Amino acid sequence: MTTTATQPAPVWMRLSCRIWGHVVDNHVFRTTSDQARRCRCGSEYLPRTGEPTHVRHTLSCFLRHHTYVPLIDRDGVHEYVCVRCGHPLAYPAAADPFADASIFPKKVRYACGVFGHRVTAIATRNGFVEYACHCGHSFLKRAAGTRKIRHPLICFLTAHRIRFVEERAGYAEYVCEDCGHPFCFVADPQFAVTSVAT
């Protein structure tokens, strides 16, 4: 459903976004500029000026699978991004099970979500220590020395409150201020990966 300034979004849609968070979709972002991103509820969101945006879980990715494409090789890791929800993966270059794939599906590893991600530090950047689990899930945390990361209940129940971190490889990276979960959303459709058949 498309809304305009003269046709406000339905009340149920605005209420849904207020409770569960705004909808994010890299398929949509590939066709729009990130200068004034606007959710389907009519709200501008995903600013680069430090304010948080509450974004919802993408249930199709969580319940079925993510579909990943390569994002960038950096800091000794191969980084991938989901073509829909923006969830990144990071694997050490020497132990990457998807190194030869141009696009691949991957289910969520529910055991890590329940019992916690056992992580190792892979980089220090933008004031964060970046960690990655053997399942590929990455996190950005302010503190060093972390060995296990669990998703707090607030993120599980009401999803993520994210702030802008940096732009790289045609994507704008955001991080959840509660759990450290990063997201990468298409910022430059001409530069970002476009082979996204799912």
C-alpha positions as CSV (number, residue, x, y, z in Angstrom):
1,M,0.0,0.0,0.0
2,T,1.3,3.4,-1.0
3,T,0.5,6.5,1.0
4,T,1.1,10.2,0.2
5,A,1.2,13.4,2.2
6,T,-2.5,14.0,1.4
7,Q,-3.5,10.4,2.1
8,P,-2.2,9.3,5.5
9,A,-1.6,5.7,6.3
10,P,-4.4,3.8,8.0
11,V,-4.5,4.0,11.8
12,W,-3.8,0.3,12.1
13,M,-0.6,0.6,10.1
14,R,0.7,3.5,12.1
15,L,-0.2,1.7,15.4
16,S,1.5,-1.5,14.2
17,C,4.7,0.4,13.4
18,R,4.5,2.2,16.8
19,I,4.3,-1.1,18.7
20,W,6.3,-3.5,16.6
21,G,8.7,-1.2,14.7
22,H,8.9,0.1,11.1
23,V,9.2,-2.2,8.1
24,V,12.6,-2.5,6.5
25,D,13.2,-4.2,3.1
26,N,16.3,-4.0,1.0
27,H,14.2,-4.9,-2.1
28,V,12.4,-1.6,-1.6
29,F,15.6,0.3,-0.7
30,R,17.1,-0.7,-4.1
31,T,14.6,1.5,-5.8
32,T,14.7,4.6,-3.5
33,S,17.2,7.1,-2.2
34,D,18.2,6.9,1.4
35,Q,18.2,10.7,1.8
36,A,14.6,10.7,3.1
37,R,13.5,7.2,3.8
38,R,9.9,6.8,4.6
39,C,8.2,3.8,6.1
40,R,4.8,2.6,4.6
41,C,3.2,4.1,7.7
42,G,4.3,7.6,6.5
43,S,7.1,8.2,9.0
44,E,10.6,9.2,7.9
45,Y,13.1,6.8,9.3
46,L,16.7,5.5,9.3
47,P,18.3,8.9,9.7
48,R,22.1,9.3,9.7
49,T,22.1,12.0,12.4
50,G,22.2,9.8,15.5
51,E,18.5,9.4,16.3
52,P,17.3,5.8,16.7
53,T,14.7,4.0,14.5
54,H,12.6,1.2,15.9
55,V,12.5,-1.5,13.2
56,R,10.5,-4.7,13.4
57,H,11.6,-8.3,12.8
58,T,11.2,-9.6,9.3
59,L,9.4,-12.8,10.1
60,S,9.7,-14.4,6.6
61,C,13.5,-14.3,7.1
62,F,13.3,-15.6,10.7
63,L,10.9,-18.4,10.0
64,R,12.1,-19.5,6.6
65,H,15.6,-18.4,5.8
66,H,17.7,-15.4,4.9
67,T,19.0,-15.0,1.4
68,Y,22.5,-13.6,1.4
69,V,24.8,-12.0,-1.2
70,P,28.4,-10.9,-0.7
71,L,28.9,-7.5,0.8
72,I,32.6,-6.9,1.2
73,D,35.9,-8.6,2.2
74,R,37.4,-6.7,5.1
75,D,39.4,-7.2,8.3
76,G,40.2,-10.8,7.4
77,V,36.5,-11.7,7.1
78,H,34.0,-12.2,4.3
79,E,30.8,-10.2,5.0
80,Y,27.4,-11.0,3.5
81,V,24.0,-9.2,3.7
82,C,20.5,-10.5,3.5
83,V,18.7,-9.2,0.4
84,R,15.6,-8.5,2.3
85,C,16.1,-7.7,6.0
86,G,19.7,-6.4,5.9
87,H,21.0,-9.0,8.4
88,P,24.8,-9.4,7.9
89,L,26.9,-12.5,8.2
90,A,30.7,-12.4,8.9
91,Y,33.0,-15.4,8.5
92,P,36.8,-15.6,8.8
93,A,38.1,-15.7,5.3
94,A,39.9,-19.0,6.0
95,A,36.8,-20.7,7.4
96,D,34.0,-19.4,5.2
97,P,31.6,-22.1,4.1
98,F,30.1,-19.8,1.5
99,A,33.2,-18.4,-0.1
100,D,32.3,-19.5,-3.6
101,A,28.6,-18.5,-3.5
102,S,27.2,-15.5,-5.2
103,I,23.8,-15.9,-3.5
104,F,22.7,-18.5,-0.9
105,P,19.9,-19.2,1.5
106,K,20.7,-19.8,5.2
107,K,18.3,-20.6,8.0
108,V,18.6,-18.9,11.4
109,R,20.5,-21.0,13.9
110,Y,17.8,-21.1,16.6
111,A,20.1,-22.8,19.2
112,C,22.3,-19.7,19.2
113,G,19.3,-17.5,19.6
114,V,18.1,-19.5,22.6
115,F,21.4,-20.3,24.4
116,G,23.5,-17.4,23.2
117,H,26.1,-16.8,20.6
118,R,29.7,-17.9,21.4
119,V,31.7,-15.1,19.9
120,T,35.2,-14.0,19.1
121,A,36.4,-10.5,18.3
122,I,37.1,-10.0,14.6
123,A,37.7,-6.2,14.3
124,T,37.7,-2.9,16.1
125,R,35.9,-0.1,14.2
126,N,33.9,3.1,14.7
127,G,34.3,2.8,18.5
128,F,33.0,-0.7,18.6
129,V,34.5,-4.2,19.0
130,E,33.0,-6.4,16.3
131,Y,32.3,-10.0,17.3
132,A,31.2,-12.9,15.3
133,C,29.6,-16.3,16.2
134,H,30.5,-19.5,14.4
135,C,27.0,-19.3,12.9
136,G,28.1,-16.1,11.2
137,H,26.0,-13.7,13.3
138,S,28.0,-10.5,14.0
139,F,27.6,-7.9,16.8
140,L,29.0,-4.5,17.5
141,K,29.7,-3.9,21.2
142,R,31.4,-1.1,23.1
143,A,33.2,-3.4,25.5
144,A,36.1,-5.8,24.8
145,G,36.4,-9.3,26.2
146,T,32.9,-10.6,25.5
147,R,32.6,-14.3,25.0
148,K,28.9,-14.9,24.8
149,I,26.1,-12.6,23.5
150,R,22.4,-13.2,24.1
151,H,19.6,-11.3,22.6
152,P,17.8,-9.4,25.4
153,L,14.1,-10.0,25.9
154,I,13.2,-6.5,24.7
155,C,14.7,-7.2,21.3
156,F,13.0,-10.6,21.1
157,L,9.6,-9.1,22.0
158,T,9.7,-5.7,20.3
159,A,12.6,-5.9,17.9
160,H,15.4,-3.4,17.5
161,R,16.1,0.3,18.1
162,I,18.9,1.0,15.7
163,R,21.3,3.9,15.0
164,F,23.5,4.7,12.0
165,V,27.2,3.6,12.2
166,E,28.8,4.0,8.7
167,E,28.4,3.5,5.0
168,R,30.4,0.9,3.1
169,A,30.1,-0.9,-0.2
170,G,26.8,0.9,-1.1
171,Y,25.1,0.0,2.2
172,A,24.3,2.0,5.3
173,E,25.1,0.1,8.5
174,Y,23.0,0.5,11.7
175,V,23.4,-1.1,15.1
176,C,20.8,-2.0,17.7
177,E,21.5,-0.1,20.8
178,D,20.2,-2.9,23.1
179,C,21.9,-6.0,21.7
180,G,24.5,-4.8,19.2
181,H,22.9,-6.5,16.2
182,P,24.0,-4.8,13.0
183,F,21.9,-4.2,9.9
184,C,23.0,-3.2,6.4
185,F,20.5,-1.4,4.2
186,V,21.0,-0.4,0.6
187,A,22.1,3.2,0.5
188,D,23.4,3.5,-3.1
189,P,21.3,1.2,-5.5
190,Q,23.8,1.7,-8.3
191,F,26.7,0.4,-6.2
192,A,25.0,-2.2,-4.0
193,V,24.7,-5.9,-5.2
194,T,21.7,-6.3,-7.4
195,S,21.6,-10.0,-8.2
196,V,18.9,-10.8,-5.7
197,A,16.7,-13.4,-7.2
198,T,15.1,-15.3,-4.2
